[in-house]
Amino acid sequence: MSVTGIIDVFAYVIYGSLALLAVWGAYISILLYRTLRKKTIRDPAPLILQVKELCEARKFDAAMSVCQSPTYWHTALAQLIAVALKNRAKGLAKVKQLLVTEFHTEVVAEMENRLGSVSTIVRLGPLLGLLGTVASMIAAFGRIGSSEKVNPNALASDISLALWATGAGLLIANPMMLIGNDFHARLRRLRDRTEKQLQEVLDVMETTEPQRAAAERPSKPAASR
């Protein structure tokens, strides 16, 4: 096989890689939005109200059961409330630290990893497209150099195919960049809303903490006369 033929094969491999990159980007995007939808609770009021009422009644196990029910467990708010209730004996300051860790490791870590894949696709798409264009142009000019008579139609077809590689790379990268920016904004809104909603439950836990401490404090024995 001639050098021009090898470059042609390499160029078509690049085109196949661009197609796979587009499919991978679409798959990652679908997973991202599905995960975000699962983590977001549309109407948090019923959950917060139930948890607050149960906490005020000191029924913490029942409140945890509500958070772990199939209706709410997959949402970020319910996961964090369950962690707060489970570790309530450690004090509010420690609970807040645990909630920050839980949010980053169990709620957003997977989505952030997939966002990293989106960033990779945004950078890799134009580079692969440019590489395909360069390879196709080298092959086209190689055929021109080895031919005594140049066919303008064949040359235009080769150049058009070469430029399509760059166009395909940009066509992949631009929508993925928009998707990445949009998802970053949605993820920030999820964090802000969850923090605000969680604070309502923490306020109730803070008010019940002195009552719990008083209830658990052993009574003093009566002084002997």
C-alpha positions in Angstrom: 0.0 0.0 0.0 1.3 3.5 -0.9 1.8 6.2 1.6 -1.2 8.1 0.1 -3.4 5.0 0.7 -2.2 4.7 4.3 -3.0 8.3 4.9 -6.4 7.8 3.4 -7.1 4.9 5.8 -5.9 7.0 8.7 -8.2 9.8 7.7 -11.2 7.5 7.6 -10.2 6.2 11.0 -10.4 9.8 12.2 -13.9 10.2 10.7 -15.0 7.0 12.5 -13.5 8.4 15.8 -15.5 11.6 15.3 -18.7 9.6 14.9 -18.0 7.6 18.1 -17.2 10.9 19.9 -20.5 12.3 18.9 -22.3 9.2 20.2 -20.4 9.2 23.4 -21.2 12.9 23.9 -24.9 12.3 23.4 -24.8 9.3 25.8 -23.0 11.3 28.5 -25.5 14.2 28.1 -28.5 11.9 28.6 -27.0 10.4 31.7 -26.2 13.8 33.2 -29.7 15.2 32.8 -31.3 11.9 34.0 -29.1 11.9 37.1 -29.8 15.6 37.8 -33.6 15.0 37.4 -33.4 12.1 39.9 -31.5 14.2 42.5 -33.9 17.1 42.2 -37.1 17.1 44.2 -39.8 19.1 42.5 -41.9 19.9 45.6 -39.8 19.7 48.8 -42.5 21.1 51.0 -44.3 17.8 51.9 -41.0 16.2 52.8 -39.7 19.1 54.9 -43.1 19.4 56.7 -43.1 15.7 57.6 -39.5 15.7 58.8 -40.0 18.9 60.8 -43.2 17.6 62.5 -41.5 14.3 63.4 -38.4 16.0 64.7 -40.5 18.3 66.9 -42.2 15.2 68.2 -38.7 13.6 68.7 -39.5 10.8 66.3 -36.2 10.8 64.6 -36.3 7.2 63.4 -39.7 7.9 61.7 -38.2 11.0 60.0 -35.3 8.9 58.7 -37.8 6.3 57.4 -39.6 9.1 55.5 -36.4 10.2 53.9 -35.4 6.6 53.0 -38.8 5.8 51.4 -38.8 5.1 47.6 -40.5 8.4 47.0 -37.7 10.5 48.2 -34.5 8.5 48.7 -33.0 9.1 45.3 -33.2 12.9 45.8 -30.3 14.9 47.2 -32.4 16.6 49.9 -33.6 13.4 51.4 -30.2 11.8 51.4 -28.7 14.8 53.2 -31.6 15.0 55.7 -31.1 11.3 56.5 -27.4 11.8 57.1 -28.1 14.8 59.4 -30.7 12.8 61.4 -28.4 9.8 61.7 -25.5 11.9 63.0 -27.5 14.3 65.1 -25.8 13.2 68.3 -22.5 14.5 67.0 -23.6 18.2 67.3 -24.7 20.6 64.7 -21.2 21.8 63.7 -20.1 18.3 63.0 -23.3 17.5 61.2 -22.8 20.4 58.8 -19.3 19.2 58.0 -20.7 15.7 57.3 -23.3 17.2 55.0 -20.8 19.1 52.9 -18.8 15.9 52.5 -21.9 13.8 51.7 -23.1 16.3 49.1 -19.8 16.3 47.3 -19.0 12.6 47.5 -22.5 11.0 47.1 -24.6 13.6 45.3 -22.4 15.5 42.8 -19.2 13.5 42.5 -20.6 11.2 39.7 -22.1 14.1 37.8 -18.8 16.1 38.1 -16.9 13.1 36.7 -19.3 13.0 33.7 -18.9 16.8 33.3 -15.1 16.1 33.0 -16.0 13.8 30.1 -18.0 16.6 28.5 -14.9 18.9 28.8 -12.8 16.2 27.2 -15.2 16.0 24.2 -15.2 19.7 23.8 -11.4 19.8 23.5 -11.0 16.6 21.6 -13.6 17.2 18.9 -11.9 20.1 17.1 -8.5 18.5 17.4 -9.7 15.2 15.9 -11.4 17.2 13.1 -8.3 19.2 12.4 -6.2 16.0 12.3 -8.7 14.4 9.9 -8.6 17.5 7.7 -4.8 17.6 7.6 -4.6 13.8 6.8 -7.1 14.1 4.0 -5.4 17.2 2.5 -2.0 15.4 2.6 -3.6 12.5 0.7 -5.3 14.8 -1.8 -2.1 16.7 -2.6 -0.2 13.4 -2.7 -2.5 12.2 -5.4 -2.1 15.5 -7.3 1.7 15.1 -7.2 1.7 11.5 -8.4 -0.7 12.3 -11.3 0.2 13.9 -14.6 -3.3 15.3 -15.2 -5.3 16.8 -12.3 -9.0 16.2 -12.2 -10.6 19.3 -10.7 -13.8 17.5 -9.7 -11.8 14.8 -7.9 -9.6 17.5 -6.2 -12.7 19.5 -5.1 -14.3 16.3 -3.7 -11.1 15.5 -1.7 -10.8 19.0 -0.3 -14.5 19.0 0.6 -14.2 15.7 2.4 -11.1 17.0 4.3 -12.9 20.2 5.4 -15.9 18.1 6.6 -13.7 16.6 9.3 -13.0 20.0 10.8 -16.7 20.9 10.5 -17.7 17.7 12.2 -15.3 18.4 15.1 -16.7 21.8 15.6 -20.3 20.5 15.2 -19.6 18.1 18.1 -17.7 20.5 20.3 -20.1 23.5 20.2 -23.3 21.8 21.5 -21.3 19.9 24.1 -19.9 23.2 25.4 -23.4 24.6 25.7 -24.6 21.5 27.4 -21.6 21.6 29.9 -22.3 25.3 30.7 -26.0 24.7 31.1 -25.4 21.7 33.4 -23.0 23.6 35.5 -25.7 26.3 36.1 -28.3 23.7 36.9 -25.9 22.0 39.3 -25.3 25.3 41.1 -29.0 25.8 41.4 -29.4 22.4 42.9 -26.8 23.1 45.4 -28.2 26.4 46.4 -31.8 25.1 46.7 -30.7 22.1 48.6 -28.7 24.2 51.1 -31.7 26.5 51.7 -34.2 23.6 52.1 -31.8 21.7 54.4 -31.3 24.7 56.6 -35.0 24.5 57.6 -34.5 21.0 59.0 -31.3 21.9 60.7 -33.0 24.8 62.5 -35.6 22.4 63.9 -32.9 20.0 64.9 -31.1 22.8 66.6 -34.1 23.7 68.7 -34.8 20.1 69.7 -31.2 19.5 70.7 -31.4 21.3 74.1 -34.6 19.4 74.8 -32.9 16.1 74.0 -29.9 17.0 76.2 -32.2 17.9 79.0 -34.2 14.7 78.7 -31.0 12.6 78.6 -29.4 14.4 81.6 -29.7 12.1 84.7 -31.7 13.6 87.5 -29.8 14.6 90.7 -30.4 12.4 93.7 -32.3 14.1 96.5 -30.0 15.5 99.2 -30.0 13.5 102.4 -31.3 15.3 105.4 
